[in-house]
Amino acid sequence: MSSENPQTSTLSTGERKARKALDGLGLKPVAGVNRVTFTRGRNLVYAINNPTVLKSQNSDTHIVFGEMQVDDMGARAQQAAMEQLAADAEKTEEGAEAVAAVEEEDEEVDATGVEDKDIELVVSQANVSRSKAVKALKNNENDVVNAIMELTM
């Protein structure tokens, strides 16, 4: 029975030789490690996903095998900031459109022949602007119920 690692067939020759040299040192595998990261400076991170980790029995020394990837945190933060700026700009445009729509709705409407209490009731019940409430009341011959129904359906 072979004591080789089942991943040996996918390892490079150099890694296979390194593992064989380390077998004689009494290293024990560490289970449950999904990712190992090393930081260099403030913005540079080296990461190994799904590594093979071995620990020395005599000290706190660990040996990590796996494919290392470089993750530039500065570039990632800059990209996130650019995306946030784009999202904020889009929200600002939407807000400007909404303000324009509200200004359009709040245009002065002739409320002649419509009672103020009816207008206020329609505004509060249908949650609309005063001008929409007046228009709905006029469309429904000052019938409050039908005006509210028109605005909420």
Secondary structure as UniProt FT lines:
FT   TURN            6..7
FT   HELIX           8..10
FT   HELIX           13..23
FT   TURN            24..26
FT   STRAND          27..30
FT   STRAND          35..40
FT   TURN            41..43
FT   STRAND          44..49
FT   STRAND          52..56
FT   STRAND          62..65
FT   STRAND          68..72
FT   HELIX           73..105
FT   TURN            112..113
FT   HELIX           116..126
FT   HELIX           130..139
FT   TURN            140..142
FT   HELIX           144..152
//
